[in-house]
């Protein structure tokens, strides 16, 4: 196609010369000579042949190699993207599982806390009941001891009062009898019932 264009241009270039054989212009590029034009075409064709024979195959091979590298890069990028998507999906799944486990741990901790609180309240209640029972027993024991001291004191006062009234010392049997009579007249049951 290029060759056909050049061949068509040759006769036109030849007709541009004047009738006297002189050139209209002194510039050889504007009005080329037919011989120069033939040599230019021949040089172009030789250069084209050499380029087609030696340079174009290497250029074509380099372009194909470059195309393969680009395709491999695109494939590699696609594989990397797919792997990244898989890792992201796995990460999201693990994150979801971790959140579920965290919620389960919090729920379990809350239940354990509530159970510990109930158990602590029950233990405190039992401890309070035990303490109240111990306090009641201590009060009853102290009341009995106080009643015993009062009885002893009343007996001593009765003996002393009897000795002063009768102005004689009583023997042990008389003292015991007087104390028992005095104690039987007193009502200590009211003291023991107050709690």
Secondary structure, DSSP 8 states (H G I E B T S, - for coil): -HHHHHHHHHHHHHTTS-TTS--S-S-TTTS--HHHHHHHHHHHHHHHHHIIIIIHHHHHHHHHHHHHHHHHHHHHHHHHHHHHHHHHHHHHHHHHHHHHHHHHHHHHHHHHHHHHHHHHHHHHHHHHHHHHHHHHHHHHHHHHHHHHHHHHHHHHHHHHHHHHHHTS---HHHHHHHHHHHHHHS--HHHHH--
